Amino acid sequence: MSDIEVLIAEDENKVAEIQCRFVEKIEGFSVIGIANSIAETKDMVEILEPNLLLLDIYFPDGNGIDLMWEVRAQNLSLDIILITAAKEVQTLQEGIRGGIFDYILKPINFGRFQDTLIKYKDHCIKLENLTDLEQQDVDNLLHRKRENEPIPQDMPKGIDPLTLDNIKNTIRGLGKSGFSAESIGAQMGISRTTARRYLEYLSANGYITAELSYGTVGRPERLYYMKD
């Protein structure tokens, strides 16, 4: 399939630029415009006809939720991911009712952002390749389960599922670069010991690999790598 064309609607220029750079790092996506207001977003949606809109909620000239409903009323072939600092449950519920693909809270974590866009691309590919619809197809699309994704098992003591998911999202964003417990801890704001416990759990379950790196000075460092 051709690149998924993305429009970014964000009133803060620095945040919009960060989103743009994030998108450009992910294969299969291209940014075709950045809008800094509701009015600009309306014009660009109409003129550029993007596939995906990354939409903030709070703008000086309006509200992203209201724009979402306007887009839905026009029956446009446009998917929406809300990217916002709004933590009200009611706002999330409104977005879900409006058919958003995902809801990402600021500040944006690249791993989480990348995971969402990859899932969205998988979603588009599945839809494009569908012919006769089966229930399993519907389940995979609506529940957005990645193919070959393992079924979650009961977590051992000391392993929190939400923290585990956040660590997975973070290390996915590192690609094939090696990473240590110290670097992951610093990036996520958790202790080195906590980060190592989760990384060892992922290593034991085959999600990542681990090896010792021998430097010229001091103890060898344990480095982890995403599996190919």
N, C-alpha and C positions, 0 to 999 in steps of 0.2 A: 504494500500500500504506500501511497505518497505520504510526505510529511504531514503531520497534524498541525494545522495552523492555529496559533494561540494569540489571543488578545489579552493584554494585561490591563486591568482597570484598578488603579491605585493612585491616591492623591499625593502620597509622599514620594518624591522623585528617587530618593536613595533606596527605599523599599522596592519600588518598581524596578530599579536597575538590578537589585539583588535577584529578584524573581526572573528577570530577563536572562541574567547570567546562569542561573540555575537551569532554566529551560534549555539554554543552548548547550549545556553539558550532557543532556539526555538525548540519545539517538532517536530519531523519528519525529522530532518536534521542531518547529520554527516559530519565532515570534514575528508577527506581522504588524503589530502596533502596540503602543502604550497610550492609554487614556488617563488623564489626571482629574477628570470630573465626570459626573453623570451625563452631562450634555455631550461631552466628547465621546463617551462610551456608546451612547445611542447612535451617534453619527457613524462611528467606526464599525459597529455591529452591522449597520445597514449597508455601508459602502464596501467593507472588506470581507464580510460574510465569513467570520472565523469558524473553525470547528469547535474550539474550546475557549471559554471565557474564564479567566482567573479574576474573581470579583471581590473587591473589598466591600465593606458594608457602610462605613461612615465616610461621607463626602461633604464638603462645604455646601454643595448645591443639591443634596438629596441623599437618598438611602438606597444601598445596593439591593436590599430585599424588595423594595418597590420596583426597582428596575428588573429584577428577576421575574416578577409577576407580569410586567409589561412584555418582556421577551416571550414568556409562556403564552400570553394572550395573542401574540402575533404568530404563534405556531412555527417559530423559526427552528431550523435544524442546528441547534446550538446547545452544547453541553456546558454546564457551569460547575466550577469548584469555588466555593467561598473561602477566602483567605482573610482572616479578620482577628482583631483583638477581642471581639465580643464573646463573652463567656456565659451569657444568659441561655439557659436551657430553652426558653421560648424561641429565641432566635434560631437555634439549631433545629427545633421542631418545624419552624416556618420554612427553613431551607429544605428540610427533608420533604415537606409537603409540596415544595416547588420543584422537586425532582433533581436536586443537586447531586453531583457524583461523589463529592466529598466535602469535608469541612476542616480546614487546617487553621490552627490557632497560631498567632504570632507570639513571640518571634519564631520565624520559620527555621526548622531544622532541615538541612538538605536531604538527609537520609529519608526522613518522613515524606518530604516533597517528592523526591525521586520515586519512592515506592508507590505513591498515588498516581503519578504520571505513567509509570510502567503498567500498573493495573488498568489504567484508562486505555492505554494502547492495546493491551491484551483484550480488553472489552470490545474495542472497535474492530479488531481483527476477527474475533469470534463472531460478531454480528455480520461482518462482511462475508464470512465463509459459510454462514448458515444457509441451508436449503429447507429441508423438512424439519420442523421444530419438534423436539422431544422434551419431556419434562426435565431431564438432566441438563439440557441446554439452558432452559429457563432458570434452573437452580444455580447453574454456574454463572449466569449473567447477573441475576438479581442479587445473589449473595456474594458475587465477586470473588469466588474461590479460585486461586491460582492453580493451574494444572500441576499435579504431583506435589501439592502443598501437603505436608504431613498433618495428620489429625492431632490437635493438641492433646497432650497427656497430662495427668496430674503432676503439678509442679512439686519438686522436693522442697523441704524446709529451707528457707533463706532465698528462694527464687520467686520473685514477684512477676506474674505474667506481663503486666504493663511495663515494668522496667525492662524486662527481657525483650519485649517488642521494640522499645525505644533504642535499646542497644543494637538490635538487629538492623533497624533503620539507619542508625549512625554508621555502622561498619559497612553496610551496603553502599553508602555514599563514598567510601574510601577506595572502591574498586579493588585492584590487585595489590595495592600498597600494604606493606606490613604495618601492624599497629601493636602497641603494647598496652598493658592494663593501665599504666600511668597516663598515656595519651588519651585513651578512651575516658578514663575518669575525669581528666581535666576538661575534655570536650563536653561531657555530660554533667559536670558539676557534682560528681560522686567520688567517694574515696577510691584510692588505688586498690585497696583490699576488696571492696565491693565489686569493682569492675573486673578484677581477676576472677572472683567467684563465678560471675556470669560467663566470662570468656571460657573458663575451664568447663563449665556446664555445656556450653555450645560446642567446645572441642570434643568433649566426651560423647556428644550426640551426633558428631559428624558434620555439624553445620560449618565449622571452620577447622583449620589445621593449626598446629603449634610446633615451634621449633626453637632451639636455643641459638642466640646470636652471640658469638664470642668477640668482644671488642678488644682493643689493645690494653685497656686499663679497667680494673674493677671486675665485678662479677659478670657472668654471662647474663644477657637479657632474654627473657622469653617473649618471642614475637609470634603474632597470630596472623593468619592469612585466610581470606575467603577462598573456598574451594572452587575450582573451575567448573 
